[in-house]
Amino acid sequence: MAHDPAPAHAALKRLHMRGDQLLIGGETVGELASRVGQTPFYAYDRQAIRSRVDELRGILPADMHLHYALKANPMPALVDWMAGLVDGFDVASGRELSVALAAGMSPACISFAGPGKSVAELSAAVEAGITVHVESEREIAILHELAAGGRRPRLAIRVNPDFQLKSAGMKMGGGASQFGIDAERVPSVLRGLDGSRIDFRGFHIFAGSQNLSAEAIAEAQSRALELARRLAADAPAPLSELNIGGGLGIPYFPGEQPVDLAAMRLSLQQLAIQAREWFPGTRLIMELGRYLVGEAGYYVCRVLDRKESRGRIFLVTDGGLHHHLAASGNFGQVIRKNYPVVVATRMAQKPTEKVMVVGPLCTPLDLLADNMLLPPAVPGDLVVVLQSGAYGYTASPLGFLSHPEPLEVLV
Ligand SMILES: Cc1ncc(COP(=O)(O)O)c(C=O)c1O
């Protein structure tokens, strides 16, 4: 068992070590750092991702499709790996679309959601034959214009639901929003679709992200199903696809518990029974990012300096906010809390001192661990931020202060 910087942190329970060293993908962190040749770096453990997908498949109804949202982690090698594990991809930009196509995913199983798509992005999506999840009437109009020479752009409507995801997490429905078309406007939008030019596929209803409550997720998904049923009455064709979102979170902070998969299993089975009755032949899709890759990622940096200032110990590392904004607490946290952090080269040693783990930037916001109980570390030691596989590298201001960018490796 690893030392415990934050008592009973769920992420620490699944760590493996050899001697004093954390194992990542079966390799000690020291060996891995030598092989990578530099710190800081992100390492993503492919077998951990596979196990996560397998575990989830074990509770999903057999006919429910599992899609990966690339926004969580679009590293090309990781996306290639995901292509063999999931049934489809959701992309959020033209560049993510290129990565998804290069990974060999069938265009029929790729969706493109997100507000503010450019004409160039919409054209590329239509050209590739993927499904555009439209977020506005403007996007619908452009897709109609792009229909030419017998080509019928595939379109699904992203609906801004008239309900809100309960419990914690990032809510993305229920009020005014830049995401999707308001549910009450959808009937008239549907009536305006020209079926001779547009291939209407269905609905996408995404209520929010980073939710740890199986009950709240189940409620949102069942309300999404009911909403889809109401809206389908005005659809020009039966739904080919219905994407009910996902939003399963992972525990980042002390005291948080993983989503109760046994409870999810029951609610999803019930949902699938209802869906088969209301939407026979419709492909039911659950779309997840963070849940699939978040726990498989490690951000590894090295202690460069150890300083004492007015009674506090500071471990200054070569990594920080510029590489891992979320771990610094500046990516959507209201009250800053520590991500799980370990001294990965002293795993067998007792945590005896409270320290500040900071980065090299010129701002006090550049903080990876605030007053965390860790084993005494010195320059040269490796510090690892756990739960770093999602919204890490690409969700960080990599150019800030012009330090070198971290590497990313799939192990
Ligand atoms: C439309 C859509 N799909 C999927 C996701 C991925 O969410 P998560 O990584 O929490 O699964 C998001 C996140 O914002 C989203 O907006």
The ligand as an SDF file (V2000), in Angstrom:
LIG
                    3D

 16 16  0  0  0  0  0  0  0  0999 V2000
  -20.6710   16.9160  -25.6720 C   0  0  0  0  0  0  0  0  0  0  0  0
  -19.6910   16.3480  -24.7210 C   0  0  0  0  0  0  0  0  0  0  0  0
  -19.4230   15.0430  -24.7800 N   0  0  0  0  0  0  0  0  0  0  0  0
  -18.5190   14.4630  -23.9520 C   0  0  0  0  0  0  0  0  0  0  0  0
  -17.8630   15.2010  -23.0070 C   0  0  0  0  0  0  0  0  0  0  0  0
  -16.8590   14.5070  -22.1730 C   0  0  0  0  0  0  0  0  0  0  0  0
  -17.1390   14.5570  -20.8300 O   0  0  0  0  0  0  0  0  0  0  0  0
  -16.3340   13.6210  -19.8390 P   0  0  0  0  0  0  0  0  0  0  0  0
  -14.8970   13.7290  -20.1910 O   0  0  0  0  0  0  0  0  0  0  0  0
  -16.6440   14.1540  -18.4950 O   0  0  0  0  0  0  0  0  0  0  0  0
  -16.8380   12.2200  -20.0370 O   0  0  0  0  0  0  0  0  0  0  0  0
  -18.1320   16.5650  -22.8750 C   0  0  0  0  0  0  0  0  0  0  0  0
  -17.4460   17.3660  -21.8700 C   0  0  0  0  0  0  0  0  0  0  0  0
  -17.5450   18.5140  -21.7290 O   0  0  0  0  0  0  0  0  0  0  0  0
  -19.0690   17.1500  -23.7740 C   0  0  0  0  0  0  0  0  0  0  0  0
  -19.3280   18.4570  -23.7240 O   0  0  0  0  0  0  0  0  0  0  0  0
  1  2  1  0
  2  3  1  0
  2 15  2  0
  3  4  2  0
  4  5  1  0
  5  6  1  0
  5 12  2  0
  6  7  1  0
  7  8  1  0
  8  9  2  0
  8 10  1  0
  8 11  1  0
 12 13  1  0
 12 15  1  0
 13 14  2  0
 15 16  1  0
M  END
$$$$
